[in-house]
Amino acid sequence: MKILLFAHLREQLGASELILDLEPLTVEELMQRLREMYPSLSLDHVMVAVNESLVGSGYPVQAADTVALLPPVSGG
């Protein structure tokens, strides 16, 4: 599973993507797993896209999917 990181998430981990070997799970379960694996990662208010489509917390994520974590962005 490829996890794409943007904005402060990229800065917090020092990487723009993660490749994880995970079984199929829901978005909610994935977020919980990421919190366990990377406790310093701030995932509050992050939107999730799977294969370039925004999805909800119950959406099933498969091992071959690409998941993008999209934090809120402020403009000025």
N, C-alpha and C positions, 0 to 999 in steps of 0.2 A: 504494500500500500504506500503510495507516494503522498506525503503531506507537504503542501506548499505553505510557506510562512511569509507574512507581509508586515510592513511597518515595525512596530515595537516588538512583535513576536520574533521577527528575524534578528533584531538587535539583541534581544534577551538570550537567544540560543546561539547567535553567531553563525547562523546557517539559513539559507533560503529554502531548503527543503530537507525532509527526513524520509528515509525509506524504512518502513517498519514491516516486520513479518507478523501480521495479526490475522486471526480468524475473522470471518464475517461477524459484524456487530453493528449496533445502531449508532447514530451520531452521538447520542447521549453517552453510550458506553465508551465510545472512542474518546470523547472529551474527558471522561473520568479516568480512563487509562493514561491519557496524556498528562493529566494532573498528578497522577501517581509517579509516572516516569520522569517528569520535569516539574518538580514542585515550585520552581521559581517562575514558571511560565504563567503570565497573566491572561487567563482565558475568559474573563468577565466581558459580557456584551459582544462576544465574537460571533459573527455570522459564518455559516459553513456552506460551502458549495461543493457538491460532488459531481465530478465530470462536467464542470462549468455551469451547473444549475444550482441555485440556492435551494436548500432543503431544511426541513425541520428536525427536531431532536429524535424523532422516532424513525427517521429514514434509515434503511439498511445500507451498510457500506460493505462492499466486497473487497477481497484481497487485491484485485487488479485495478481498483478505482483510484482516481486522483482526487484528493481532498484539499481544498483551499481554505485556510483559516483567515477570515477577513475582519480585522479589528475595526472599531469605529474610527473614522478619520475626521479631524477637525480642519476647517479651512479658514482662511483669513484674507 
